[in-house]
Amino acid sequence: MAFFIGRDREARRAYGFDEVALVPGLGTINPEDCDASTKIGGTPLKIPIIASAMDGVVDVRFAIEMSKLGGLAVLNSEGIQTRYENPDKILQAIVNSGPEEATSLLQKVYKEPIKEALLAQRIKQIKKAGGKAAISAIPKRAERFADIALKAGADFFFIQSTVTSSKHESSNYASVDFSKICKKLGKKVPVIIGNCVTYSAALSLMESGAAAILVGIGPGAACTSRGVLGLGVPQVTATVDCAAARDFYFKKTGKYISIITDGGMVTSGDICKAFASGADAVMIGSGLAKAVEAPGRGFHWGMAMPDRYLPRGTRIRVGTTASLKEILLGPANVDDGTQNLVGALKVAMGSLGAHNLKEMQLVEIIIAPDIKSEGKVYQKAQKLGMGK
């Protein structure tokens, strides 16, 4: 529904995770009987959670552990892991820097050239340990890095930027041909493209040959794009719209293109709402940066933070709270919905009567902006549970 925000100017209402709630139906299911697995580009994942390609979240060791637990971790092909042979000292320097110097330090650190041989080596290290290897590249480097990914044996190739479209204009360089890259990698390496937030943009990227679409512009905990650029769409509305494009494309072509909600999820409840909005998987950064195995040592920073001209991210402290296994599969030692994410998802599915994620996408959603505060006076006053 559109509203007039001024004379002859309409604006559509959009919704985020805190503004909606999920409604149980007629039946319930034992959570142990609920199937939370998914597929991306035909490749099965036991759990529908993907670790975002951020240097404070994913390195080789983290990617291997994430694979063992049934998920997927994406390595930043243009980050510290591919610029430095031994990145530990660099990571420690970033962690030790003060808030006022963190941005300038990262800009300096990321001036070190990317080493293509090191990128191939990282992929091979993950594969050698039995993990699924996924890497992320920005559009202008995508074609070259796609070749490296294919030769090194990567399982997934992500093409990501703040806003990605299939129709990019420039007088200074040639537009990236996503169709060409998708055809080159073929069925061997699924190509996931993002980020977008609208029906038309998602549909256009699907027509380019993407195996999955990343949904989300600016919702990440360490991202400042919404403040710097003033753009974005709240994640519930963005996911619903892009999922509608997926369903239309499937009816039209018979090809199912997965929707991955990327960013903005703080608790397991947010993750549940993402799937109810139509997601096939979710991509998380800050929630997984809290893991003991995360290279950021309790810190997390945005992918666009090191930009030399217009930084659009910040470094935040998330702390180290538990092992990756505890965060994903439990048992949880906190009551705030930041641990045992998969367990919480299955309990929600059981409570909603959803046997699998496809059924989860069909549950009733209501607009409920007071859902998190209703009846929580004591929690809020004492800063406990949902009142933190």
PyMOL commands that set and color helices and strands:
alter all, ss='L'
color gray80, all
select helices_A, chain A and resi 17-19+31-33+60-68+80-83+88-96+99-109+116-128+139-152+178-185+199-207+225-228+235-253+268-276+286-289+324-329+341-352+357-360+377-382+385-387
alter helices_A, ss='H'
color red, helices_A
select strands_A, chain A and resi 2-6+9-12+20-23+38-40+43-45+49-51+72-76+134-137+156-160+191-196+212-215+258-262+281-284+299-301+315-317+364-367
alter strands_A, ss='S'
color yellow, strands_A
deselect
rebuild
show_as cartoon
